[in-house]
Amino acid sequence: MSFSYSRETVFTTTVLDLPQLYTRPTASELLQTLQLLAIKPPSWNHESGQQKNQSLNQVSEEGIPKYLTGIVASKLSWVDEDWREEIWETASKRLSERSGRTAFPSVSRTFVIPNPSAKTSIAINLHEPSLTSDNLGHKTWVASYLLAKRLPTLLPYLPSLNSPGRNSILEKGLPSPNLAPKILELGAGTGLVGIAAAALFSVHVHLTDLPVILPNLLANTSRNAGLISGDNGGEMSSGVLDWSDLPLDDGQNSLQKTEIILAADPLYSPLHPGWLVDAIERFLQRGEMARVVVELPLRDAYIPEVEVFKKKMIARGFNLLVNGKEVGYDDWGDGGRDGQGMAEVSCWWGVWGWT
């Protein structure tokens, strides 16, 4: 089977155009068809049309799950035994890709983050293990993507990153260990925000999350180490930080206070707002240059947690310096080739300082 196309032509194929089992297609034909039916995880770059143009061969989803189920259920008696397992396994993977984000297999995807100061962009490649309800940090959420893109625009509100001496050093492309404050990310998940901060700001960023999330977080910082090496001056480290069991502030803990704390989409329980504010108060330096930058999705189920977080921040002596709302797209949907289960998500972002 062969699908040929030009750069200008988009073909829409139906399930009836695919090799039918009653015709006894070869192993090569079946595997080529299953490759055509693969659904790649999106990186949410809708503005550039990235999702729309990922494939010029478009197959209508109608009838595809049944087609794939037929392959899995077939004995494939006419196919060489050496190829049957691969065909069954690939067809099963295509089915899982159409069963919603929680059924999606482990994936790697690339997020493009603009870097206005360099008039270019950085491409951050992240691995996401298969998602379970207990390990939500294994998914890159849209709030992280939006905050990573917003970081360069927040420089005017981050005085510790915006000093004249530091700016002159960055313009010359030289590392600045004495002027670069350390940034702490809370609930880093797959690491998108922290990696972007290290690459964009040429600073040391320490990314933290729970023990079950840490192995994948370490793997992602390692695979993106090249973005901050050389003359850039950035640095990344990762470690465990459980907000429900914070270390004592007795000078014995290796994790020191920082001038900037980042957090994206960290609220999934009524307990989280209080724990998060406790962690912020514990690890943010006192002083007029200290900042907290957060981005929170406005999901109906967790809007009360967002409001509680804001009230607790004010009660602990923080002042909201600048904030706003924006819209992004997430793949926490029902799967499917049409739009790939993308859902519009409104998010609130804010920059806080001590009163």
C-alpha positions as CSV (number, residue, x, y, z in Angstrom):
1,M,0.0,0.0,0.0
2,S,1.3,3.5,-0.8
3,F,-0.1,6.9,-0.2
4,S,1.7,9.6,-2.2
5,Y,1.1,13.3,-2.0
6,S,2.6,16.6,-2.9
7,R,3.3,19.4,-0.4
8,E,0.2,21.3,-1.5
9,T,-2.2,18.4,-1.3
10,V,-4.0,17.0,1.7
11,F,-5.6,13.6,1.3
12,T,-8.6,12.5,3.4
13,T,-8.9,8.7,3.6
14,T,-11.7,6.6,5.1
15,V,-11.5,3.3,6.8
16,L,-12.8,1.7,3.6
17,D,-9.7,2.8,1.8
18,L,-7.4,0.9,4.2
19,P,-6.3,-2.7,3.6
20,Q,-9.2,-5.0,4.7
21,L,-8.4,-8.2,6.5
22,Y,-10.4,-10.3,4.1
23,T,-8.0,-9.4,1.4
24,R,-5.1,-10.8,3.5
25,P,-2.8,-7.8,3.3
26,T,0.9,-8.4,3.9
27,A,2.6,-7.6,7.2
28,S,4.3,-4.7,5.5
29,E,1.0,-3.2,4.4
30,L,-0.6,-3.6,7.8
31,L,2.3,-2.0,9.6
32,Q,2.4,0.8,7.2
33,T,-1.3,1.4,7.7
34,L,-0.9,1.3,11.5
35,Q,1.9,3.9,11.2
36,L,-0.4,6.1,9.2
37,L,-3.0,5.8,12.0
38,A,-0.6,6.9,14.8
39,I,-1.7,9.9,16.8
40,K,1.1,12.1,17.9
41,P,0.8,13.9,21.2
42,P,0.3,17.7,20.7
43,S,2.5,20.4,22.0
44,W,-0.4,23.0,22.0
45,N,1.2,25.4,19.5
46,H,-2.1,26.2,17.9
47,E,-1.1,29.7,17.0
48,S,1.5,28.5,14.5
49,G,-0.7,25.8,13.0
50,Q,1.7,23.1,14.2
51,Q,-1.1,20.7,15.1
52,K,-3.0,21.2,11.9
53,N,0.0,20.5,9.7
54,Q,1.5,17.5,11.5
55,S,0.4,15.1,8.8
56,L,-0.7,15.6,5.2
57,N,-2.4,12.1,5.2
58,Q,-5.6,12.5,7.1
59,V,-7.8,9.5,7.9
60,S,-11.3,10.0,9.1
61,E,-11.8,8.5,12.6
62,E,-15.1,7.0,11.8
63,G,-14.8,3.2,11.9
64,I,-11.1,3.3,12.9
65,P,-11.5,1.8,16.5
66,K,-13.5,-1.1,15.0
67,Y,-10.9,-1.6,12.3
68,L,-8.1,-1.7,14.9
69,T,-10.1,-4.0,17.2
70,G,-10.5,-6.4,14.2
71,I,-6.7,-6.5,13.7
72,V,-6.1,-7.3,17.4
73,A,-8.8,-10.0,17.4
74,S,-7.6,-11.6,14.1
75,K,-5.4,-14.7,14.2
76,L,-3.5,-13.2,11.1
77,S,-3.0,-16.8,10.0
78,W,-1.7,-15.7,6.6
79,V,1.0,-13.5,8.1
80,D,4.4,-14.9,9.0
81,E,4.5,-15.8,12.7
82,D,7.5,-13.5,13.2
83,W,5.4,-10.4,12.4
84,R,2.1,-11.2,14.1
85,E,3.2,-10.0,17.6
86,E,4.4,-6.6,16.3
87,I,1.2,-6.1,14.3
88,W,-1.0,-6.9,17.3
89,E,1.1,-4.7,19.6
90,T,1.1,-1.8,17.2
91,A,-2.7,-2.0,16.7
92,S,-3.2,-2.1,20.5
93,K,-1.1,1.0,20.8
94,R,-3.2,2.8,18.2
95,L,-6.3,1.9,20.1
96,S,-4.8,3.2,23.4
97,E,-4.1,6.5,21.7
98,R,-7.8,6.8,21.0
99,S,-8.9,6.1,24.5
100,G,-8.2,9.4,26.1
101,R,-5.0,10.9,27.7
102,T,-5.0,8.5,30.6
103,A,-4.7,5.5,28.3
104,F,-2.0,7.2,26.1
105,P,1.3,5.3,26.1
106,S,4.6,6.9,27.2
107,V,5.4,9.7,24.8
108,S,8.1,12.4,24.1
109,R,7.2,15.7,22.7
110,T,8.8,19.0,22.0
111,F,7.7,22.5,23.3
112,V,9.0,25.6,21.5
113,I,9.5,28.5,23.8
114,P,10.2,32.0,22.3
115,N,13.4,33.8,23.4
116,P,12.8,37.4,22.4
117,S,16.1,38.7,23.7
118,A,18.0,36.4,21.4
119,K,15.4,36.8,18.6
120,T,15.1,33.0,18.5
121,S,13.4,30.2,20.4
122,I,14.3,27.1,22.4
123,A,13.0,23.6,21.8
124,I,12.5,21.6,25.0
125,N,12.0,17.9,24.6
126,L,10.2,16.1,27.4
127,H,9.4,12.5,28.1
128,E,6.0,11.8,29.7
129,P,5.4,8.3,31.1
130,S,2.0,6.7,30.9
131,L,-0.3,8.7,33.0
132,T,-2.2,7.5,36.1
133,S,-4.5,9.4,38.4
134,D,-1.8,9.2,41.2
135,N,1.0,10.6,39.0
136,L,-0.4,13.8,37.5
137,G,3.1,15.2,37.5
138,H,4.0,12.8,34.6
139,K,2.0,15.0,32.2
140,T,2.9,18.4,30.9
141,W,-0.1,20.6,31.6
142,V,-1.0,23.7,29.6
143,A,-0.4,26.1,32.5
144,S,3.2,25.1,32.4
145,Y,3.5,25.7,28.7
146,L,1.8,29.1,29.1
147,L,4.0,30.2,32.0
148,A,7.2,29.0,30.2
149,K,6.2,31.2,27.2
150,R,5.4,34.1,29.5
151,L,8.6,34.1,31.5
152,P,10.6,36.6,29.2
153,T,7.7,39.1,29.4
154,L,7.9,39.1,33.2
155,L,11.5,40.4,33.4
156,P,10.4,43.9,34.3
157,Y,8.7,42.5,37.4
158,L,11.7,40.3,38.4
159,P,14.2,42.9,39.7
160,S,16.8,40.3,40.7
161,L,17.0,39.2,37.1
162,N,16.8,42.7,35.7
163,S,19.8,44.6,37.3
164,P,22.0,46.7,35.0
165,G,25.1,44.7,35.8
166,R,23.4,41.4,35.1
167,N,21.9,42.7,31.8
168,S,25.3,43.8,30.5
169,I,26.8,40.4,31.3
170,L,24.0,38.6,29.6
171,E,24.3,40.7,26.5
172,K,27.9,39.7,26.2
173,G,26.9,36.0,26.6
174,L,29.0,35.5,29.7
175,P,28.1,33.4,32.8
176,S,27.2,35.5,35.8
177,P,27.3,33.2,38.9
178,N,27.6,36.1,41.4
179,L,24.6,38.1,39.9
180,A,22.3,35.2,39.0
181,P,19.9,34.3,41.8
182,K,18.8,30.8,42.3
183,I,15.3,30.0,41.3
184,L,13.2,27.3,43.0
185,E,10.3,25.5,41.1
186,L,7.7,23.9,43.3
187,G,5.8,20.9,41.7
188,A,8.0,20.9,38.6
189,G,6.3,17.8,37.1
190,T,8.0,17.1,33.7
191,G,10.2,20.2,34.2
192,L,9.1,22.5,31.4
193,V,8.9,25.7,33.4
194,G,12.2,25.2,35.3
195,I,14.1,24.2,32.2
196,A,12.8,27.2,30.3
197,A,13.8,29.5,33.1
198,A,17.3,28.1,33.2
199,A,17.7,28.5,29.5
200,L,16.0,31.9,29.2
201,F,17.5,33.6,32.2
202,S,20.9,31.9,32.5
203,V,20.4,31.1,36.2
204,H,20.6,28.1,38.5
205,V,17.1,26.6,38.8
206,H,16.3,23.9,41.3
207,L,13.3,21.8,40.3
208,T,11.4,19.9,42.9
209,D,8.6,17.4,43.2
210,L,7.5,14.3,45.0
211,P,9.6,11.1,45.0
212,V,7.5,9.3,42.4
213,I,7.9,12.2,39.9
214,L,11.6,12.8,40.4
215,P,13.1,10.0,38.2
216,N,11.3,11.4,35.1
217,L,12.1,14.9,36.1
218,L,15.8,14.1,36.4
219,A,15.7,12.4,33.0
220,N,14.1,15.5,31.4
221,T,16.6,17.9,32.8
222,S,19.4,15.6,31.6
223,R,18.1,15.4,28.1
224,N,17.8,19.2,27.9
225,A,21.1,20.0,29.5
226,G,22.5,21.1,26.2
227,L,20.2,24.1,26.2
228,I,21.9,25.7,29.2
229,S,25.5,24.6,28.7
230,G,28.5,26.5,27.4
231,D,28.5,30.3,27.6
232,N,24.8,30.5,28.6
233,G,25.6,30.3,32.3
234,G,22.5,28.4,33.3
235,E,22.4,25.4,35.6
236,M,19.7,22.9,36.7
237,S,19.4,20.6,39.7
238,S,16.5,18.5,40.9
239,G,15.3,17.1,44.2
240,V,12.4,15.9,46.4
241,L,10.3,18.4,48.2
242,D,7.1,17.3,49.9
243,W,5.0,20.4,50.8
244,S,3.2,18.4,53.5
245,D,6.4,17.6,55.3
246,L,8.7,20.6,54.9
247,P,12.2,20.5,56.4
248,L,12.8,22.7,59.5
249,D,14.2,26.2,59.0
250,D,17.1,25.5,61.2
251,G,20.0,26.1,58.8
252,Q,20.7,22.4,58.5
253,N,18.7,21.8,55.4
254,S,20.7,21.8,52.1
255,L,17.8,23.5,50.2
256,Q,18.4,27.3,50.8
257,K,16.0,30.2,50.4
258,T,15.7,31.7,47.0
259,E,14.8,35.0,45.4
260,I,12.3,33.6,42.9
261,I,9.8,30.8,43.2
262,L,7.9,29.4,40.3
263,A,4.8,27.2,40.4
264,A,2.5,26.1,37.6
265,D,-0.8,24.2,38.1
266,P,0.0,22.9,41.6
267,L,-3.5,22.8,43.2
268,Y,-5.3,19.4,43.1
269,S,-6.7,19.2,46.6
270,P,-8.2,21.4,49.3
271,L,-5.0,20.9,51.3
272,H,-2.7,22.2,48.5
273,P,-3.3,25.9,48.8
274,G,-2.1,25.9,52.4
275,W,0.8,23.6,51.8
276,L,1.9,25.6,48.8
277,V,1.8,28.9,50.7
278,D,3.7,27.2,53.6
279,A,6.4,26.1,51.1
280,I,6.6,29.6,49.5
281,E,7.0,31.3,52.9
282,R,9.6,28.7,54.0
283,F,11.8,29.0,50.9
284,L,11.4,32.6,49.6
285,Q,14.0,35.1,50.8
286,R,12.8,38.2,52.6
287,G,13.4,41.4,50.7
288,E,12.0,43.7,48.1
289,M,13.5,41.8,45.2
290,A,11.9,38.4,46.1
291,R,9.2,37.2,43.8
292,V,6.7,34.4,43.4
293,V,5.4,33.6,39.9
294,V,2.4,31.3,39.5
295,E,0.1,30.1,36.7
296,L,-3.1,28.4,37.7
297,P,-5.8,26.8,35.4
298,L,-9.3,27.9,36.1
299,R,-10.9,24.5,36.1
300,D,-14.4,24.5,37.6
301,A,-13.5,21.8,40.2
302,Y,-10.5,23.7,41.6
303,I,-11.6,27.4,41.4
304,P,-12.2,27.4,45.2
305,E,-8.6,26.3,45.7
306,V,-7.3,29.1,43.5
307,E,-9.3,31.7,45.6
308,V,-8.1,30.1,48.9
309,F,-4.5,30.3,47.6
310,K,-4.8,34.1,46.8
311,K,-6.4,34.8,50.3
312,K,-3.6,32.8,52.1
313,M,-0.9,34.7,50.2
314,I,-2.3,38.0,51.2
315,A,-2.7,36.8,54.8
316,R,1.0,35.8,54.9
317,G,2.1,39.2,53.9
318,F,2.3,39.0,50.1
319,N,1.2,41.7,47.6
320,L,0.0,40.8,44.1
321,L,2.1,43.0,41.8
322,V,0.7,42.1,38.4
323,N,-1.7,39.4,37.1
324,G,-3.8,38.5,34.1
325,K,-5.7,35.7,32.3
326,E,-4.9,33.8,29.2
327,V,-6.2,30.9,27.2
328,G,-4.4,27.7,26.1
329,Y,-5.2,24.2,24.9
330,D,-4.7,21.0,26.7
331,D,-5.0,17.3,25.6
332,W,-6.8,16.3,28.7
333,G,-9.8,15.2,26.5
334,D,-11.5,12.2,25.0
335,G,-8.8,11.4,22.4
336,G,-9.6,11.1,18.7
337,R,-7.9,12.3,15.6
338,D,-10.1,15.3,15.1
339,G,-8.4,17.9,17.3
340,Q,-6.8,15.1,19.3
341,G,-9.0,15.7,22.3
342,M,-7.8,19.3,22.7
343,A,-9.7,21.4,25.1
344,E,-9.6,25.2,25.7
345,V,-8.4,26.1,29.2
346,S,-8.5,29.5,30.8
347,C,-5.5,30.2,33.2
348,W,-4.7,32.9,35.7
349,W,-1.2,34.1,36.3
350,G,0.3,36.4,38.9
351,V,3.5,37.8,40.3
352,W,3.7,38.3,44.0
353,G,6.2,40.1,46.3
354,W,6.4,40.8,50.0
355,T,4.3,43.6,51.2
